[in-house]
Amino acid sequence: MFQELWRQIEAATDKNLPRVITNIAERYDDIMLSHSTIPEEGVEFLVKLFSYERVLNSKGIEHFLLEINVDLIKYTPDQRMKLLQTLIQNAGAVTDQLGRHSIGDFIARGFPAELAFETFFAMSTGNSREKHVAFVGLDVLRMREPKGSMLFKKIENTWSELLKKIGR
């Protein structure tokens, strides 16, 4: 089932790839609706997708992140970690600003706050694209974490330092 989806991605021209990615995200979601837990082949498809240079250089991955986020409870802890590691490894190659923004938001909302913070802290020293993901993610965490907590203080300090680095 995922082989056909992959063939469509590979067959897409650069011009229509964003539309194909969007359509494939909807089809992926339709397939996953019939599962109470996400099959490993579905996760492997996502890992391949989030590692594919053409997809990273295109628009549209935000649609996959949205579909995954809606059903995140269906993913096992190991599957979630596999997705997180893949996103961390490839976030710096995502050329689309909305795609990077969506990765930061997805990580901040989909993973425990401490793990998300550690991820963004590490990314805050990376290339400009990784810093963008970290900045967005830290901003989302700032809004979600109780203001008096120790984690909030670390988030706020890291976000403020990153703000200075990126010149906003």
Secondary structure as GFF3:
##gff-version 3
##sequence-region A 1 168
A	DSSP	alpha_helix	2	11	.	.	.	ID=ss1
A	DSSP	alpha_helix	17	32	.	.	.	ID=ss2
A	DSSP	alpha_helix	40	49	.	.	.	ID=ss3
A	DSSP	alpha_helix	53	56	.	.	.	ID=ss4
A	DSSP	alpha_helix	61	70	.	.	.	ID=ss5
A	DSSP	three_ten_helix	72	74	.	.	.	ID=ss6
A	DSSP	alpha_helix	77	90	.	.	.	ID=ss7
A	DSSP	three_ten_helix	91	93	.	.	.	ID=ss8
A	DSSP	alpha_helix	97	110	.	.	.	ID=ss9
A	DSSP	alpha_helix	113	123	.	.	.	ID=ss10
A	DSSP	alpha_helix	128	144	.	.	.	ID=ss11
A	DSSP	alpha_helix	150	166	.	.	.	ID=ss12
###
